[in-house]
Amino acid sequence: MGMVSRLRLLIDGDGELYECRNCGTKFDHEPDACPTCGAGEIAHYEF
């Protein structure tokens, strides 16, 4: 996800971001596991 996409997510979103702790893939909702690498550790950030 590029910088512009991240900024749009923060501006348009509800102030939450989920990110895979293993590969860094970003999500707008909390998945059970990362679909990219399969890791189950998902970080949750609130802005």
Long-range contacts (C-beta under 8 A, 24 or more apart in sequence): 1-25, 1-26, 10-47, 15-46, 15-47, 16-44, 16-45, 16-46, 16-47, 17-44, 17-45, 17-47, 18-42, 18-43, 18-44, 18-45, 19-43, 19-45
